[in-house]
Amino acid sequence: MGRCSAQIEDVTGRTRDSWHGLCPPVAVSILLAALVGPCVLARSEPLSTPTASQSFAPGERYTYSISWLGIPAGTAVMQVTDMPVPPRRPLMRLLTTARSNAFVSIFYPVDNRIESILDVETLTPQRMVFRRREGRRENDFSYTFRHAEGEVVAVKDGVAETLAIPPGTQDAISCLYYLRSLPSLVPGSSLVMNIHHDKKNYKLQVEVEELERVEGPWGSVEAVRVLAVMPFRGIFMNEGNIRVWLTNDIHHIPVMMKAKVIIGSVVARLVGGWKPPSAP
């Protein structure tokens, strides 16, 4: 069931015909990188242990239209798959791609691919590979996480370096799935998060703001609005705020993401998706 359905499934299980009207830049990976790292709620009661199978499963696939200043600019796809070869311990592959459309590609082509291998039991990344193609910039990154040793082997364009990392460090993709796995996101709570990005460790504050209704081609859903402040630059991105709207249910599906950039905002909206029948 890893293929994307021809229909859009909303969180109630209903389906609607898919939307093909929007075809929008660039880096949903920037938007996703806002939600990073091992989370510690700044609240008195402890969090329950996150469980990946409660929130997402292999076969999940979501498609986003991305716009900049209201102009369609590209598409992004987030999906979860099984490992091609069964590993010795439970692992999932998290794959995110982001591509600019034909118009934007005339000025600034983007064709990024990020793959993260997630340990299902600990919800920590084991390896991340980032193929970055943005304008004239072409880079290949890989990160092999050795959590027991507190280090990561970071390779950029063939040059390797071993760096220290805090316990439970996430990458720019696995962090979102960790967040989705938390049993509840209560408005007024805050998260202290760690991420390893571009050979550096970052710590940032993420705030759970409010409950809002978000509408899309799949209908209307109650969503939790989460705010994060990026301490590093990304694609088209200056340092600034990012907001993500997650469904207020066990799945915490990202239905919209919005990032402040140097000029205006980049917005990613969920327009198509497939939740595997095995998911709750």
PLY file of the C-alpha trace (Angstrom):
ply
format ascii 1.0
element vertex 280
property float x
property float y
property float z
element edge 278
property int vertex1
property int vertex2
end_header
0.00 0.00 0.00
2.96 2.30 -0.49
1.46 3.95 -3.55
-0.33 7.25 -3.31
-4.06 6.86 -3.62
-5.97 8.61 -6.38
-8.12 10.02 -3.63
-7.45 12.15 -0.58
-8.28 10.58 2.74
-9.21 12.88 5.59
-8.67 12.04 9.24
-12.23 10.73 9.58
-11.59 8.04 6.98
-13.69 9.66 4.25
-12.22 10.09 0.78
-12.56 12.87 -1.75
-11.34 13.24 -5.29
-7.73 14.42 -5.37
-6.86 18.02 -6.20
-4.72 18.67 -9.23
-5.17 22.44 -9.43
-2.12 23.34 -7.35
1.35 22.42 -8.44
3.70 24.29 -6.24
9.19 25.56 -4.26
11.14 24.34 -2.65
12.11 23.02 0.43
9.54 21.54 2.57
12.68 20.33 4.27
13.19 23.85 5.58
9.75 23.82 7.05
10.22 20.38 8.52
13.55 21.30 10.02
11.74 23.62 12.36
10.41 20.73 14.36
13.61 19.23 15.52
15.18 17.02 18.01
14.46 15.06 21.12
11.60 16.80 22.89
11.32 17.59 26.56
8.07 19.24 27.57
8.49 22.22 29.86
5.65 20.99 32.06
5.37 19.24 35.39
3.79 15.98 34.19
6.02 13.58 32.21
5.31 12.63 28.62
4.31 9.13 27.72
6.82 7.26 25.62
6.16 7.98 21.92
5.25 4.99 19.77
5.77 5.18 16.03
3.09 2.63 15.16
0.42 4.79 16.80
1.10 7.78 14.55
2.50 6.55 11.24
3.38 3.35 9.42
5.01 2.18 6.19
2.80 3.05 3.25
1.98 6.55 4.49
2.42 9.16 1.77
1.45 12.86 1.76
1.74 15.39 -1.06
2.05 19.14 -0.47
1.65 22.12 -2.75
4.21 24.81 -1.99
3.71 28.48 -2.74
5.79 31.60 -2.26
4.06 34.97 -1.97
0.92 33.15 -3.09
2.58 31.98 -6.31
2.62 28.21 -7.00
6.25 27.20 -6.79
6.66 23.45 -6.34
5.60 20.21 -4.72
6.87 18.10 -1.86
6.17 14.51 -0.92
6.66 12.90 2.50
6.43 9.14 2.77
7.25 6.23 5.06
8.43 2.89 3.67
9.80 -0.42 4.90
13.49 -1.13 4.48
14.35 -2.90 1.19
16.24 -5.58 3.15
14.76 -6.63 6.51
17.14 -5.27 9.19
18.12 -6.96 12.46
16.03 -4.45 14.41
12.84 -2.56 13.46
13.66 0.32 11.12
11.62 2.59 8.84
12.70 4.73 5.93
11.48 8.34 5.94
11.71 9.92 2.51
11.03 13.56 1.65
11.42 15.12 -1.80
10.93 18.75 -2.84
10.90 20.02 -6.42
10.30 23.42 -7.96
7.77 23.68 -10.77
8.66 24.57 -14.37
8.21 28.32 -13.89
10.32 28.63 -10.73
12.95 26.29 -12.18
13.72 28.89 -14.84
15.12 31.14 -12.11
15.98 28.79 -9.24
15.60 25.05 -9.83
15.19 22.91 -6.73
15.32 19.11 -6.68
16.07 17.93 -3.15
15.85 14.44 -1.70
16.28 13.55 1.96
16.19 10.01 3.31
16.33 9.19 7.01
16.51 5.71 8.52
14.57 5.69 11.80
14.93 3.22 14.67
11.31 2.32 15.44
12.02 1.44 19.07
14.00 4.54 20.07
12.64 6.96 17.43
16.17 8.18 16.74
17.79 8.47 13.30
20.45 5.93 12.36
21.48 7.44 9.06
20.42 10.41 6.95
21.31 11.12 3.31
20.60 14.54 1.79
20.90 15.14 -1.95
20.71 18.91 -2.35
20.17 20.50 -5.75
19.32 24.20 -5.46
20.15 26.64 -8.22
23.81 26.16 -9.05
24.49 24.51 -5.72
24.94 20.76 -5.66
25.88 19.01 -2.43
25.65 15.49 -1.09
25.50 14.95 2.65
25.33 11.81 4.77
25.12 11.46 8.53
25.68 8.19 10.36
24.51 8.50 13.96
26.26 6.57 16.73
24.03 7.43 19.64
25.71 5.05 22.10
29.04 6.78 21.47
27.49 10.27 21.38
28.81 11.05 17.92
27.87 11.38 14.27
30.00 10.75 11.21
29.15 13.63 8.88
30.19 13.46 5.23
29.84 16.45 2.91
30.88 16.06 -0.72
33.13 13.13 0.18
34.86 14.75 3.18
34.15 12.93 6.46
34.28 14.30 9.99
33.32 12.73 13.32
31.47 15.13 15.63
30.00 14.96 19.12
26.19 15.08 19.49
23.85 15.33 22.50
21.87 12.25 23.57
18.88 11.49 21.37
19.81 13.95 18.63
17.45 14.02 15.64
17.96 15.00 12.02
15.88 17.44 9.97
13.37 14.76 8.93
13.16 12.34 11.86
12.41 15.23 14.22
8.96 15.75 12.72
8.07 12.09 13.12
9.28 12.16 16.72
6.99 15.10 17.36
4.08 13.33 15.67
4.63 10.35 17.96
4.05 12.32 21.16
0.70 11.31 22.68
-0.57 14.87 23.04
0.39 18.43 22.17
-1.19 20.77 24.69
-1.45 24.51 23.91
0.81 26.46 26.25
3.47 23.74 26.37
6.98 24.28 25.06
9.53 21.86 23.68
13.32 22.04 24.00
14.79 20.40 20.93
18.18 19.29 19.57
19.09 18.73 15.94
22.27 18.04 14.01
22.27 20.08 10.80
25.13 20.79 8.40
27.82 19.57 10.82
26.50 21.65 13.73
24.35 20.97 16.79
21.44 23.28 17.48
19.08 23.72 20.40
15.84 25.59 19.86
12.54 26.35 21.49
9.25 25.13 20.05
5.93 26.33 21.43
2.55 24.64 21.13
0.30 27.63 20.49
-3.39 27.05 19.80
-6.05 24.80 18.33
-7.37 26.02 14.97
-9.49 24.66 12.16
-7.68 24.17 8.87
-9.47 23.57 5.58
-8.23 21.84 2.46
-9.39 19.68 -0.42
-9.86 16.89 2.14
-12.33 18.97 4.21
-11.96 20.72 7.56
-10.00 19.45 10.55
-9.00 20.66 14.01
-5.25 21.23 14.12
-2.61 22.11 16.70
-0.56 25.16 15.70
3.11 24.82 16.63
5.69 27.62 16.49
9.45 27.15 16.14
12.27 29.66 15.72
15.00 28.54 13.33
18.54 29.27 14.57
20.04 28.55 11.15
19.39 29.41 7.54
17.77 27.11 5.02
16.64 27.18 1.41
15.42 30.72 0.66
15.34 31.15 4.39
16.52 33.77 6.81
16.51 33.11 10.53
12.93 33.42 11.70
9.70 31.74 12.67
8.10 28.62 11.26
4.59 27.41 12.04
3.25 23.91 11.49
-0.38 22.79 11.83
-0.79 19.14 12.93
-4.09 17.28 13.13
-5.31 17.12 16.72
-5.51 13.34 16.86
-3.23 10.36 17.31
-1.67 10.80 13.86
-0.62 14.48 14.12
-0.56 14.74 10.33
1.07 17.97 9.07
-1.69 19.69 7.10
0.02 23.06 6.64
3.48 24.57 7.17
4.47 28.22 6.89
7.97 29.71 7.01
9.11 33.31 7.03
11.78 33.82 4.39
13.92 36.73 3.27
11.03 38.04 1.18
7.53 37.00 2.21
6.57 33.48 3.27
6.73 29.94 1.94
3.57 27.90 2.59
3.14 24.14 2.18
-0.43 22.79 2.14
-1.51 19.16 2.20
-3.34 18.37 -1.05
-3.13 14.60 -1.35
-2.30 11.61 0.72
-2.59 8.00 1.63
-2.75 6.53 5.12
-2.16 2.76 5.10
-5.01 0.58 6.39
-2.67 -0.79 9.07
-2.43 2.66 10.69
-4.92 3.31 13.52
0 1
1 2
2 3
3 4
4 5
5 6
6 7
7 8
8 9
9 10
10 11
11 12
12 13
13 14
14 15
15 16
16 17
17 18
18 19
19 20
20 21
21 22
22 23
24 25
25 26
26 27
27 28
28 29
29 30
30 31
31 32
32 33
33 34
34 35
35 36
36 37
37 38
38 39
39 40
40 41
41 42
42 43
43 44
44 45
45 46
46 47
47 48
48 49
49 50
50 51
51 52
52 53
53 54
54 55
55 56
56 57
57 58
58 59
59 60
60 61
61 62
62 63
63 64
64 65
65 66
66 67
67 68
68 69
69 70
70 71
71 72
72 73
73 74
74 75
75 76
76 77
77 78
78 79
79 80
80 81
81 82
82 83
83 84
84 85
85 86
86 87
87 88
88 89
89 90
90 91
91 92
92 93
93 94
94 95
95 96
96 97
97 98
98 99
99 100
100 101
101 102
102 103
103 104
104 105
105 106
106 107
107 108
108 109
109 110
110 111
111 112
112 113
113 114
114 115
115 116
116 117
117 118
118 119
119 120
120 121
121 122
122 123
123 124
124 125
125 126
126 127
127 128
128 129
129 130
130 131
131 132
132 133
133 134
134 135
135 136
136 137
137 138
138 139
139 140
140 141
141 142
142 143
143 144
144 145
145 146
146 147
147 148
148 149
149 150
150 151
151 152
152 153
153 154
154 155
155 156
156 157
157 158
158 159
159 160
160 161
161 162
162 163
163 164
164 165
165 166
166 167
167 168
168 169
169 170
170 171
171 172
172 173
173 174
174 175
175 176
176 177
177 178
178 179
179 180
180 181
181 182
182 183
183 184
184 185
185 186
186 187
187 188
188 189
189 190
190 191
191 192
192 193
193 194
194 195
195 196
196 197
197 198
198 199
199 200
200 201
201 202
202 203
203 204
204 205
205 206
206 207
207 208
208 209
209 210
210 211
211 212
212 213
213 214
214 215
215 216
216 217
217 218
218 219
219 220
220 221
221 222
222 223
223 224
224 225
225 226
226 227
227 228
228 229
229 230
230 231
231 232
232 233
233 234
234 235
235 236
236 237
237 238
238 239
239 240
240 241
241 242
242 243
243 244
244 245
245 246
246 247
247 248
248 249
249 250
250 251
251 252
252 253
253 254
254 255
255 256
256 257
257 258
258 259
259 260
260 261
261 262
262 263
263 264
264 265
265 266
266 267
267 268
268 269
269 270
270 271
271 272
272 273
273 274
274 275
275 276
276 277
277 278
278 279
